[in-house]
Amino acid sequence: MALVCSGDSASLYLYVVVWITTVLSFCQGMQDEHPAGYYRYPFIRPASSFSPPPSSAAWHAQPGGEGGYDYIVVGGGTAGCPLAATLSRNYSVLLLERGGTPFANANVSFMQNFHISLADVSATSASQMFVSTDGVFNSRARVLGGGTAINAGFYTRASASYIKSVGWDDKLVNESYPWIEEQIVHQPRLMPWQKAVRDGLLEVGISPFNGFTYDHKYGTKVGGTIFDKFGRRHTAAELLASANPDNLHVLIHATVQKIEFDKSGKRPKAIGVVFKDENGMMHRAVLSNRAGSEVIVSSGAIGSPHLLLLSGIGPKAELEKSNIPMVLENEFVGKDMVDNPLNTIFVPTNGPIEQSLIQTVGITKLGVYIEASSGFGQSSDSIHWDHGIASAEIGQLSTIAPKQRTHAAIHAYRRSKRNLPHEAFMGGFILEKIARPLSKGQISLTNTNVDDNPSITFNYFSHPADVARCVDGIRIVEKMLRSKHFTNYTKIDKKTTDKLLNMSVVANVNLIPKHTNDTKSLEQFCKDTVITIWHYHGGCHVGKVVGPDYRVLGVERLRVVDGSTFYDSPGTNPQATVMMMGRYMGVKILRERLGKAAGV
C-alpha cells in the first residue's frame, strides 16, 4: 500500500519530505549544541540531571517545604502531561517519564512513518511491544506524550451517558475537552477511502450522518485528528506548553522503580519515589510535607497496576510470590483487565490509494464500531521495516506461519521487501472493534524488574456475547464491501468476500492457531483473527483500587489518574477522554486546595 501522489498531492508530499529532512537536520544540530532545543521546553531534562528542588525561599508559587515537591506525577503520557501542566499553574510538580521526547523523532512525528515505531522492538523505541498470553501482539507507549505519540490519531469524545456513569462534573468536562482541542486537535482532510467507508456505512444503514463532530453519536461521523494538514502529529506532550515553567520539572528516561511509603501511622502514606536515570543510576524524589502533596500515578493501564504491585500494593499471594514486602493488601490490583478486540479485513484495491488513518467511524447500536485505514506511507526509510509484525498494517504481506516467525525469517522478509514496488501496497482495511467487551483478564508479575512487561492476559472472546457482537460487525462489513461505493476500488461479490475473509485468516499476525474455511464459521473467524486496537484498560478500578476521587484506597497521598481506572473504554477511541481526564483532575485537585474560585 503506497502513498502514491499526483498533482497537488505530489507537491504536498514533496514538500513534507523536504520539510522532514530540514527539520531533522536542524533538530540534530540543536541537540548537539543546545539540549534545551532538542527537548523543546526548558523544564525538560534528562533524568541524570536530577537534583532535589531548591529551598522554599527560592521556589516559586507556594512550594513544598524541605526540598520536596507538591506533586510527583509518574508517567508523562496521555493523562500525565495535561495533569502535570495544570497542577503546575499553582504548585511545584515533578513529572517523571521513562521514555524520551517525541519532538525530533520522525517516526513519531509524521503520519507516513506511523507503523515504524510500532514495528521497532529496540530498547529505545517509542513503543514497547508485548505479546499477551492470548497470543496477540500489542504495544505500550514509552515516550513523553504516551499513547498520543504512537496511535492512529483519531480524536472523539466520550458519550454523555459515559460521563454520567463515571460521576464526572458535566460543566468541568465540557471545559476540559476544549482545553485539549484548542491546542492539538484538527479537522481532517477526508481521504477517498474514508469517503467510501462513510458512504458505505450509510448505505448499509449506519445512519444518520452526523458530519464532522467530536461528539459520540449513533450513526456515521467524521471525527477529529491530532495530525495536522501536513501529516504532523501533535501529542499530549505539547500540552506542557500550558504549564507554569517555573513550577514544573520534567525528567525523561526516568524509570520509577517503586513508590516509597511511611508506614509508621495508621495508614501507609506515600512520601516519594525511587527512579533510575538513563545511565542506570538511582535517585530519590520526595514529596513536600505540605498538606495536600501527593504522588499521582499516570503510567497507563499496564504501567499503573504494575507499579502498585512492585510498590507493595496488591494481592497478598502475588506479592509473596515475588518477595515484595506488602504495604497494603488489595486483591483487585491488576484484575479485570480488558482489551477491546479488533478484527480487520484487508481489501485490495484496483489501483494505488492514498494513505489515511482513522477519520470516519460508524457507531452502531449493536455494540460494534466500524473504522478504516488505507494506503501506506512508504519512504526510503520505511521500506526497510518489517511492517506486519507489530504494526497497524498488521498482517498484510505477512503470510509466514506462526511457528516459522523466527527472527531470521523476519529479516529475510524485510530484505526481500526492499525490492517491492510501491504499487504492491494497494488497499485498505475495514476495522471492527467490539465496544464494552465482557471478556476480562489480568496482569501478574513475572519478576520485579519494572523494565520488563508483566504477564498480561485479556481472554479475548471468552464471553459468548463478545463473539456474537463480532459476528454482527463482520456481517455489516460484508455488506459494506458489496456496496456500490466500493466499486470504484474493486469489484466484490459474495465469493470475493469469502476470499477476503479467508485471506485475512492467513495474513493476520498473531500467535493463535488458525482454522481453514473460517467463512463457514464467523465465530471462529473472530477468534482466529483477533488483534488489538491498543484500547486496553482496567487494573485499578474505581471502587476497588481507587475511590471516586482516584485516591488509592487504604493509603494516603497517592492517586491513580489514567485509563487503568476505566471499566469501559470511552467513545470509539479513548485518547480524547484520557487527556480530558488529566486536565479535569488537575483542575479539580487545584480547586480542592485553593477553593472553587481559583482560576486555572
Secondary structure, 3 states (H helix, E strand, C coil): CCCCCCCHHHHHHHHHHHHHHHHHHHHHHHHHHCHHHHHCCCCEEEHHHCCCCCCCCCCCCCCCCCCCECEEEECCCCCHHHHHHHHCCCCCEEEEECCECCCCCHHHHEHHHHHHHHHCCCCCCCEEEEECCCCCEEEEECECCHHHHCCCCEECCCCHHHHHHHCCCHHHHHHHHHHHHHHHCECCCCCHHHHHHHHHHHHCCCCCEEEECCCCCCEEEECEECECCCCEECCHHHHHHHCCCCCEEEEECCEEEEEEEECCCCCCEEEEEEEECCCCCEEEEEECCCCCCEEEECCHHHHHHHHHHHCCEECHHHHHHCCCCCCEECCCCCEEEECCEEEEEEEECCCCCCCECCCEEEECCCCEEEEEEECCCCCCCHHHCCCCCCCCCCCCCCCCCHHHCCHHHHHHHHHHHCCCCHHHCCEEEEEEEECCCCCCEEEECCCCCCCCCCEEECCCCCCHHHHHHHHHHHHHHHHHHCCHHHCCCCCCCHHHHHHHHHHHHHHCCCCCCCCCCHHHCHHHHHHHCCEECCCCECCCCECCCECCCCEECCCECEEECCHHHCCCCCCCCCHHHHHHHHHHHHHHHHHHHHCCCCCC
